[in-house]
Amino acid sequence: MKRIYMFGEGTKEQKNLLGGKGANLSEMKTMGVPVPAGYTITTDMCVDYYKNGGKNSDALLADMHEYTAKLEKETGKEFGSSTDPLLVSVRSGARVSMPGMMDTVLNLGLTDVAVEAMIEKTGNPKFVWDIYRRFIHMFGEVVQGVEYELFAAVLDNLKEDKGYDSDLLLVAEDWKTVSKAYLAIVEKATGAPFPQDPFTQLEMAVNAVFESWYSDRAKIYRDHNGIDHTWGTAVNVQQMVFGNTGEESGTGVLFTRNPKTGEKEIFGEFLFNAQGEDIVAGIRTPLKLEELNVYNPTLYKELTDILDNLEAHYKDVQDVEFTIEDGILYILQTRNGKRTAAAGVKIAVDMVAEGLLTKKEAVASIDVFALDQLLHPVFDEVALENGEYVTEGLAASPGAATGKIVFSSEKAATLKEETGEKLLLFRKETSPEDIEGMIVCEGFVTQLGGMTSHAAVVARGMGKCCVSGCGALQINEEEGYMIINGKKYPELTPFSIDGTTGKLYAGTVETKSASFSEDFQTILEWSKEIKFLGVKANADNERDSLTALSFGAEGIGLCRTEHMFFDDTRITDVRRFIIANDLEERELALTKLLPHQLKDFTEIFNAMDGKTVCIRLLDPPLHEFLPQADEVDEVAGKLNITPDRLHRALETLHEFNPMLGHRGCRLGVSYPELSVMQTKAIIMAAINVTKAGKVVKPEIMVPLISTIKELTYLTEFIKETADALIAEAGIKLEYKVGTMVETPRAALIGEQIGENADFISFGTNDLTQMTFGFSRDDAGKFLKDYKTKNILNSDPFAAVDQTGVGQLVKIATKDVQKVNKDIVVGVCGEHGGEPTSIEFFHNSGLDYVSCSPFRIPVAIVAAAQAQLKNKR
């Protein structure tokens, strides 16, 4: 096993073994870029360190001696030398960038003996004592755990005593005094003198970097960014070069293009007479990189030539650290630069125009997880700096919104009509009855619920922002106030919410429109040319359908008919159907509902001219359409019945677990006349639109089946009704009947379903809920603990669980296709818009995904990237 690689022995492709930093240093060395010499300890050694109970093997220690000797030979310097000592940096380097999350030690190798040797060699005691105090401080804090404040107090006191207002004013004797004081601090804090053997320092520093892999901040960062905790970090041991030897030296950080806008311009800063951490620490104000051209045009040209070479070689924007030591340029690191979504899109398109990338490479380079930034309003960065942060919850639907807070949907609707003001709906949780208020509000915040809660799903469908699972929120709707972290906020207090980060701010933070640029349109067109999976939309009305089309939807993959029933003009007739005593009363209520459904479907078919529209028959339990207890008297009056009768209906429909109760196809089995009415509305609308000269492709979907007889029972009613209407109209109209697969049992009877359905669509929200036994509206309370304790790597309601739920998807897909080669297989849960889930569905043989309209562009690019990874 090769445990250590000298720079130049590895390649950029070996990031898993050498870490991103080590792989790129090796690559640059091979390219001839001026990189200080060094070596990389592999990520495998970090994994072994933890397997060995926090101890490095004797074999690794022996290799470290061997490779340090090679480094001494290459540099002509020696560890601990009394004439020309070798100093190194010891830095972490995971396979993906984790900026600032793990530990670094600079100037390692300095000892009392080495300090005197360097003073003799450089003739610059101020510089040498400065780097010694930096090393003692950094090593003491990072490796030995000495408190930062102890070191800071020494320097602050000396500057105060001498009247200095800047570190630059300290002279050599001052830095010597500070260094001696630091040595004393370390000895007092640790009970042992500061280590004076360079290899002991090296071994301790390598251990510290390995230990920092599991630091709290590193674990939090990995959780947030979906990085595997088992990867481990590499360690890079590299010859020090110094930007603080005088005015001929300096250090800087830059991007080869502007990471905010994507413009082709070098974007960076540097400092004369400084080490790298001086820029990051903000102690001194750095200079714009262009000023280096004024100071030394030759050096600036050498740097820009290297940058052009690196960008062409890596075919991506590079984030570069450099140091100038006594007029000589060194490149310390390069990595693919982080950028905004808008910048990433512009850079990709520009690089195709420049001949650096192909269209496929450009699409593959897009950070699909960041694309949401382009589709929703965002807070102005300057205004956000002055915002009053209050708390945060789950970032359930991206975007930013401001408005006055209201605690009920009814009040929101009334206020909007009376004043037209922007409002934010704050609720313990939302339900379908809140839809009226949700429509008029700019965004929603809920105390309970997760990433696929009602509020989250509706928000994404509407393109509005939402923060869910905000546990610090306490709402007192009756008294008209809420409490967050002990502070009281009355109703109508101005607030601002960020659905991209999950953060809440008191007061109004200015927003700006997100950019949907020509470059992004170009990326979408290229993605459509590449992808295999179809991308459809979940849309329940004409407005959402038109929005979906504008974003590139190829059809409607889920139209939820229940959302059409909550309108004030229809809810009364729905309630009449529910409380009806017999079939005659139910059919009378349905007769009144039919024209509403007919109108809705006609509008959607007209909007989607020629594209498929998949309509799900009524799914939720009936109790959701009935009033709350305090509304019974008013609603009973509208229905012209006694409150007692309505109370009895509420009691009759009460269920202990309504999500597993009388809903979906079970409603159709109990009340087939309901399915017949909805089928009539669908087919009559399709006939009318067809006669008007447009192409209609209706699909009727039966929800929540568990047995094949549920499907065949309802399919018979649907086809009998549809065929009679089409025959009566005397036109040719094709339609399809299929089912949602959202129970584990349904997923396991795929062959039976395939023989009786034209299509299936996986409802992965319910399938996840039933497979895990998690309530999706309550799981947010404990899923955070599951992720923190590595029980689950991610929220299964946000990204599909590939090992459990995903296997059911694979089994069902394979089984239905085995018996019906023409069957169309899709997915219409919220997972249909999540990139890692889309890749899984692509690889599992599905034909399309369907998601909220505002996630269509994300799904298109993700589908293209899935095809580039695994061509179908």
N, C-alpha and C positions, 0 to 999 in steps of 0.2 A: 504493500500500500504506500502510495506517495502522499506524504503528509504535508509537505511544504513545496511551493513552487517559486523559483526566482522570477522576478518580473522579466517577461520575454519568453518564458517557458509555456505560459498558458495563452488562451485566446478569449475573445469576447463571448464566444458561445458557451464558455464554461462557468457561467454565472452561478449555477446551482452549487458548484464545488468551490469556486474561488470568491463567490460574492460578486455583486456588481462592480464594486470599486476595484477589487483585485483583478478581475477579468479585464476590465478596461485599462488598468495600468499595464498589464502584460501586453495587451493589444497595442497600446500607444508605443510601448518600448519597441515592439516589432516594427511599427510604422516609422520609427526614427524620430518620434516626438521627444523633445528634451524632458525626460522624466527622471527625477532623482532615483537612484538605485534602491532596490528593496526586495522583499519576498512576502509571500502570502501563506498563512497557515489556514488550511482548508476548513470548510464548514463541518466536515466529518469529525474534526478534532473537537469542535464545540459540542457536538452530539455525544462523543465519547467522554468528554469532561463531565457531563451530567450523568452518564451511565456509570462512571467511576466514582460517583458521590462527591463531585466537585473537586476533582484532582486530575491533573494531566499525567499521562503515562510516561514512564521512563524513556520509552522510544521517542516520544515527541520532544522531550527535553534534550535528548541526544541530538535529534535532528536540528533543533533550534541552535545548539552550539555549532553544528556543522555549517548551517546556512548563514549564521552570523559571521563565521570565518570567511565564507564566500563573499559576503557583503563587505567585510573589511578589505579583502583582496581587490574587489572591484572599485572601491572608493579610495584606497590607499590610506585609510584611517583605521584606528584601532579603538575598540571599547576600552575605556579606562586609561588610555595612553597619557603619559606625562609630557608628550610633545605635540601630538596631533590626534586628539580624541574623536571618536565617531559618536555622533548624536543621532537619535532616531525618533520618529513619531510612531506611536502604536495606536492604530485606528480600527474600528469595527467596519464591517462591510457585508451586509446580508445580500441575498440574491435579488431583492428588490429594495429600492431606496427607502430608508426609514430616518429621514433627516432629524438629527438632534436627539434621537431616542436612545442611543447607546453611547458608551463612553470612549473618550479619546485622551491620550497622554502625549504631550509634545516635549521636546528637548530631553528625552530620556537618554541616560548615559552620563549626565553631568554629576560630578562628585567634587569634593573639595580639591582633589588633585587635578581633575579635568578643568576646573575653573581657572586655576593658576596657569595651566598649559595653554588654555585658549586666550587668556590675557596676554601671555607672552607672544603667542602666534599672531593675534589680531591687532595688538596694540590699542585695544578699545575696551577698557575695563567697564565702562558704563553699559555697553551692550552685553558683556558677559555676565555681569552681576544681575542685569535685568532679566536675562533668560533663565538664570539660576533661580531667582525668586519666583518666576512664572512656573518653573518645573516643580519646585518644592510645593507651591500652592496647589497646582493641578494634581500632582501625584498624591499629596497628602489628602486632598478632598476626595478625588475619584477612587484611588486605590486603597487608602488607609482609613477613609471615613471621617476625617477631621472636619469640623464644621467650618463652613465658608466664612462665617462672621468673625471667627478668631483671626483669620488672615486679613480680612478687610479692615478690622479695627486698627491693626498695626500700621497699614498704609495710610488710612485716614488720619490717624493721630500724628504721624510724621508730617504729612502735608499741612495739617493745621499748625503744628509747631513751627514749621518753616515758612508758613505763609504762601504755600504753593496752591494754585488753583487748577493745575494740570499735571498729569504724570510726566509730561515731556520736560518739566522743569527740574526733575530730580537728577542729581549728578551721580557719578560712579559710587562715591562714598555713601550716598543715601541708599542706593540699591544694595550695597554691601550690608548696610545696617539692617535693611528689611530682610535680606536673605538670612542673616544670622538669627534674627528674631523668629523667622519662619521655622528654621531648624529646631529652635527651642520649643516652639509651639507643638511641632510634630512629636518631639521626644516626650513632652509632658502629656500629650493626648494619648499616645500609643504605649508609653512605658519603655520605648526602645529608641536608640539613635536612628536618625534618618539613614536608610541603607546606602552604603558607599561602594557596594559592588555592582557594576552595571548589569551583569547578567541576572543577579537577584532582582534588580529593578525590572528587568525585562520579563522575567517569569511572573512577578507579581502583577505587572501591567496586563499581560496576556490573560491571566486569571480574571482580572477585573473586567476586561472587555467581555469575556465569556459570561461572567456573572451578570453583566448589564443586559444580556439577551432576555433575562427574565425579570428585569426591573419593572416596577409598576407602570411607568410611562410607556415602556416598550410593549408590554402586554396590552395596554389600553389601545395603543396605536394599531397593533396587529388586529385586535378585535374589530376596531372601527373600519379597517381597510381590508378585512378578510384575508389576512396573511397567516399562513400555517405556523403554529407555535413550535412545531417539531423541526423546522428547517435548520435552526442554529445560525450563527454568524461566523464569517471568516475573520481573520485578524491580519492587518497589513502592517509590516514593520518596514519603515522607509527612511532613508537618509534625510536628515533635516537640512533644509536650505532656509536661509534667514532673510526676511524682508525688513528686519529692524537693525541692520548693521550701519545705517546712515542714510543720507538723502539720496544716494544712488540705488537704494533698495526700496522695495514696496511689496504690497500684496493686494490681490483683488479677486472678485467673484463676478462672473458674467454669464449671460446667455447669448447664444449666437443669433437669436431673433427675440423680438419683444414678447415675453411670455404672457402679457396681458392682452395685446392686440393682434399679435402674429406678424406684425410688420417686419420686413427684412432689414433689421438694424441691430447692431450689437448693443446689448442692454446690460449695463453693469457698472460697478463702482470699484475704486481702489484707494489705497492710502499709501503715501510715502512713509518709510521708516516705521513699519508696523508688522505685527504677526497676524495671521488669519483671524484669530478670535477677536481682534480689535474691531474689525468690521462688524462682526455679528453682535458684539457686546454693545455697540453704539456709543462707546466712550468718546470717540472722535467722529466728526462729520466727514464721511468719505467724499471723494471727488468723482465726478462723472468720468467714465472711461475715456471719452474723447480728449480730455485734458492731457492724457498720456501722450497723445499725438503731438501736442504742442511742446511738451517737455522733451520727448525723444521719438521723433518720427521713425527712425530706423527700427527701434524696439517695437513700436506700435505696429509697423508693417509686418515684422516677424510674427507678432502675436496674431494679427488678422489672417495672415497666410496659414498659420497653424489651425485657426478656427475654421477657415474654409475647407481645409483638408479633413478635419475631424467631422464636420457636418456632412461632407460628401461621402466619407467612409461609413459613418453610422446611419446615414440617410434619415437623420432626425435632428431636431434642435438639441444642442448640447449645453449643459450647465457645467461651466469650467471654473476651477480654482487655479490660480497661478501665483507665483512668487518671483520677484526680481531680486537677486542677491548680487550686490555690487555691479549692477548693469547687465547681469546674465539672467535670461528668462528660463523659468522652469514651469512645467505644467504638472500640477499635483493631483488633479483628478478631472475626469470627464464622466458625465452620465446624461442620459436622456432627460431633458429639462421638463419639469412640471409646468403646466400652462392652463389658462382658462379654456373652457369649451370653445368659445368663439375663436380664440387664438389657434387652438388645435385644428379647427376646421380650415381656417385661412392658410395656415402653414402647410397642411396636406395638399390643398388645391394649388398653392403657389409652387410647391416642390414638384408637382406633376408638370406644371407649365415650364419649370426650369430643367426638366429632364432628370431630376434626382430620383423621382418615384414613378412607378406605374400607377394606373388607376386602382388596381387591386391592392398595391402596397399602401396607397393613400387611405383607402377605406379601412384596411387592417390597422393603420396607425391611430385611428380615432379612439379616444377614450369614451366608449359608449356610455359608461356610467355617469359621465359629466354632461351629457347632452341635454338633460333636463334643464340645465341652466339657460339654454337657448329658447325655451318654450314658455317660460313664465316670467312675470315681473320680478324684479330683484330690488333689494334695497340699495340706494346710493351709498357707495363706500364711505364717502366723507360724512354723510348724515349719520351713518351707522356708528361711526366712532363716537358720536355724541349721544347715542341712544342709551336709555336707562334699562340695562339688562335686569330681568326679574327672575326668570326661571326657564326651564326647558322640558320638553317631552320628546315623543317620537316624531321624527321628520316624516310624516305620513304622506304628504302630497306637496310637491315643491312649489316654490314661488313665494312672493312676499305681499302682504296686505296690511293696510291700516284702516282704522275705523273705530266707532264707539261700540263698546261691548254691550250685548244684550243676552239675556238668559233664557228666552223662550222664542220659538219660531213664530208664534202668533204675534208677539210684540214686534219682532223683526219685520214681519209683513206689514203690520199697521204703521210702524214708524217710517218704513221705506215709502209707503204710499203717501203719508202725510208730509214728510220732510225731505225725502230724497237723499238723506245723508248716507254716507258709507258706514256699514255696520259689520261687526264681527260677532259670530254666534259662539258663545261659551256655554257648553252643556256638560253635565255629568257623562252622558253618552247620547248619541242620536239614534233615531229610529226612522222608518219610512214616513211616519207622520210629520217629521220635521222638514219634509222636502220643500214646502212652501217658503219657510224661513231660510232654508239653505240656498234657495235660488236667488234670493235678494241680498244675501250677505256676501262679503268679499272673501271670507275665509272662516274656518271653524277651528275651535279648540275643544277637546274633550278630556275629562279627568280620567275616564276609563277607556278601554279598547286598545287595539294594536294596529298593525300595519294593514290589516285587511278588515278592520272594523267598518261598520256602516258609514261612519263619517269619512274614513279614509278612502273607501271605494267610490263613494259619491263625489268626493272632492276631486279625485283624479279624473273621474268621468266628466266633470264639469270644467276641468282645467283650473280649479281653485286650490288655494293652499290650505293645508290642514296640519295641525299638531295634535296628536292623540296621546293617550296614556300619560297625561301631565299630572303626575301624582301629587304635586304640591298644591294643586288647585282645589279649593273648597268653595262650593257655590251654595249660597242661600237664596234660592229663587224667590221665595215668598217675601223676604225682607229687602231683596233687590241689591245685594252686594256679593262680592267674592273676597276670599282671603287667600293670599299667597305668601308663604313664609312669614306669617304673622301680620302682614300689612293688609289693610282693608281697602278695597276698590269698589266704589258704588257703580251701579249700572249706568251706562252711557259715558264712563271714563274712556278717553281715547287710549287705544292700545295699538301695538304693531306686532305682527306675527310672521315668522320666517319658517315656512314649511320645508325649506331646503336643509336647514340646520336644526329645526325643532325649537329655536329660541324665541322667547317672548320678551317684548320691551314695553315699558310704560310710556305713554305719550305717542306722538306721531313721528315716525321716521319716513322720510321722503323715499318714494319708490321711483324706479325708471323702467321703461319697457325693455324686455329682453330682445336681443338682436336675432332676427331670423334672416340671415344674410343670403345673398346670391351664392356665396361659396357653400353655404350649408345646402342650398337647393342642388348644387352641383354634386355634393357628396351623396345626397339622397338619390339622385338619378343614377349615379354610378352603382350605388348599393342595389337599386332595383334591377339593374342589368346583371348583377352577380348572384343575388340570393336565389334560393330554391323555395323556401317556405313562403306561402301566401301570408299576407298580413291584413287582417280585418279589424273592425272596430266593435266595441261594445257601445251601442247607442240606442236610446229609447224614444227619440223624437226627431223631428225634421231638423231642428237646430243642431243637435249633436251629429246627425248624419252628414250635414253639410260641412261641419267642422272636420269630421273624419275624412271626408273626401278631399278637403283642402290640404290635409296633412299626408295624403297618399294612400288612404285605405282602399282595399280591393273589394270591399263588401262589408256587410254587417254580420258579424259572427255571433252576436248575442243581442237581442232586443227583449228587454224585460217588461212584460206586459203589465206587471203590477204597479210599475211606476206611473202608468197612465191613469190609475184608479184613484190616486190621492188628491186629484184636483177637486176643488170645492164643488164644482158642477157635477161631479160623478160619484163622490164618496157616499152620498146619501143613497144612491141606487145600489151601490155595492153593499151597503149596510142592510138595505131592504132584502137583498138576496140572502144575506147571512141569517137574518132573523126569520125568514119565511118559514111558515108551518108546513107547507106542502109543495109539490112540484109545480102546481099552477102558479102559486105566488112567486116561486123562484124564477119561473120562465117569464113572468110579467116583468120582474126586475131586470132580467137579462135582456129583454126586448128593449128596455130603455138604455141599457149600456151598449148595445150593438152599434148604434150610430156613432157613438164616441170612438169606439175601437175602429170602426170603418174609416172614420176621418183620419185618425192617427196613422193607420197603416197606409192609407192612400198618400198621405204627405211623405212618408218614408219611402214608399215605392217610387214616387215621382222623383224624389231627391236622388235615389240610388239607381236611376235609369240603367238597366242592363246588368247590374251587379247583384250578387246573391244577398238576400236578407233572411237571416235565420231568427225566427220568432219563437221564444220560449213560452209555453203555456203557463198559466198562473202557478207560482211556486210558493210564496210565503204562507204560513199558517193564517187562517182567517181572523184570528183575534187581533192581528196587527191593524186591521181596518176598523176595529171598534174603538169607541172613545175611552178615555181615562175615566176613573170613577167620578171625578169632580165635574165631568162634562155630560154625565148621563142625562140629567134633566133637560138640558138644552137640546141634545141630540134626539131624545125621545119625542120632544115636541115637534122637531122637523120630520120625524118618521110617523107622527100621528099615532104613537103607541104610548102605553104607560111606562114610567120609569122602572116599575117592577119587572115588566116583561124584558126590558133591555138588560137589567141586572141579571135576570135568569139566563139570558143569552151569554152574557159575560162569564157567568159561572159554568155554563155548559161547555164553553169553548176553552176554558182554562186548562192548560197542560203543564205538567211538571218539567218537561223538557221539550219545548215546542219545536226546536230545530231538528229533533228526531221524531216529531209527532205527525199530526194530520196536515200534511203539506205536500207540494209537488204533485206527482202523479196520483197520490192517494186522494187528493181533492177531486181529480178527474174520475177516479173509480167510484167515489161516493156520489159525485154530482156530474155525471157524463154530459148533462145539458150545458154545463159551464164550458167544457172542452168543445162542444158542438157550436156554441155561440162564438167562441174565439176563432174557431176554424172558419165559420161563415164570414166573420169580419175580414179575416186574412184573404180568403179566396175571392170574396166580393170586391175587395179593394184591388186585388190583382187583376180581376176581370175588367174593372173600370179603367185602370191605368193602361192595360193592354189595348183596350178599345180606343183609348186616346192616342195610340201610336207608339207607346213606349214598350221596352222589353222588361218583363218582370220575372224574377227568379225566386219565388218564395220557398222557404224551408220551415217546416213546423217541427218544433223540438219538444219532446215529452221529458219533463224533469224528474230527477230523483228516483229512477226505477231501481229495484233490487231483484225483481224476478222478471223472467221473460214474458209471463202472462200479463203483467201490468202493461207492458209495451204493446203486446198484440191486442189486448182488450181495447185500449184507447186508439191504436192505429186503425182498427176497424171502423170506429165512429168517425175518425178524422177523414179517412178515404171515402167512406160512404157519403159524407156531407160534401166534401170537396168535389168528388166526381159528379154528383147530382147537379151542383151549381154550374160546373163547367159545361156539362152537357146541355143544361137549360140555356146557357149563354151562347152556345153554338160556336165557341172559339176553341183554338188550340192553346192550352196552357199547361206547362209542365211544372210540377211541384215535387218536393221531396219531404219525406217524413223520417225523422231520426230521433235520437235520444241523447240526453246528457248522461255521462258516466261519472257519477260523483259519490257512489257508495262502493266500498271494497267488494261487496258481493257482485255488483254489476261488472266490475273490472275482471272478475274471475269467470264470468259466463260469456266471454267475448264471442265464441263461435255461435252461440244461440242468438246473440244480438246481431252479429254480422249477417245472419240468414234472414233477419226481419227488419233491418233498418237500411236506409239509403246513406246515412252518415251518422257519425257519433262525434260528440264534443265533450272533452273532459272538463268537468267543473272542479278544478283543482282546489278551490277554496274549501268546499265541503268535503272533497275527497281527503284533503289534508286533515281537516277537523275530525273526520270519522276514523281515519287510519291511526292517528296519534291518540284519539280520545281527548283532544284539547278543545275547549271552547275558544273559538277564534276571538271572541270579544273579551275574554277574560285572561287569555294566555299572556298578554303583555305584563301582567302582574308578576309572573315568575320566569318568563323567558330570558330576561336580563340576567338573572341568577344562573340559569342554565348555561348561558354563553360565557359568563365570567368564570364559572367553574368547569368550563370545557366539557360539559355534558352534551351540549349542542354547539356546533360551530356557527350556525346562523339561524335566524328566525324562519321556520319552515313555511310560514305564511307569506314571507317576503320572497324567498328563493326556494324553488321546489326541492323537497327532500328526495334526492336521487336514489338513495339506497332503500327507501321504503315505499313512499308514495310513487316515486319514479318507476320502481319495478312493477307496480300495478299498472301504470301507464304503458310500459313496454309489453307486458303480458297481454293486456287487452288489445293493444294495437296489432300485435302479431296475430292474435286469435281471430279478430274480425277480418283482417286482410287475408287470412288463410282460406276463409270460406267465401269471401266476397271481394274479388280483386278490384271492383269498381267503387267500393265504399270510400267515402271521404272522411278523414280523421283530423280533428282539430282540437284546440284547447281554448276555453273562454274564461278561465279564472284569471285573477290578477297576475298570476305567474306568466301569462301570455305577453306581458310587457317588460319582463325582467330579463336582462341579458344572459345570465348564466343558465336560467331556465330555458330560454329560447334555444340556446346551443344544445341543451339536453333534448328538447323536443325535436330539433333537427336531426340529431343523431339517432333518435328513437323511431324515425320513420313517419312522423306526422306530416300532414299536408299543409296545415296553416295554424297560425296563432291569432287570437283575437284579444284586443286590449282596449283600454280607455283611449278616446280620440287623441288626447294630448301625449300619449306614449307611442303613437304610431311611428313617428320618425325614429325614435329609439329602437323600436322593434325592427324597422326596416334595416337599419345599419347593423344591428345585432344579428339578424338573419343572414346578412351578407358575410359578416365575419365568421359565422358558423359554417357557411358554405366554403369559405376560403380555407378553413381548418380541416374540413371533412367533406369533400365534394360528393354530391349526390346526383 
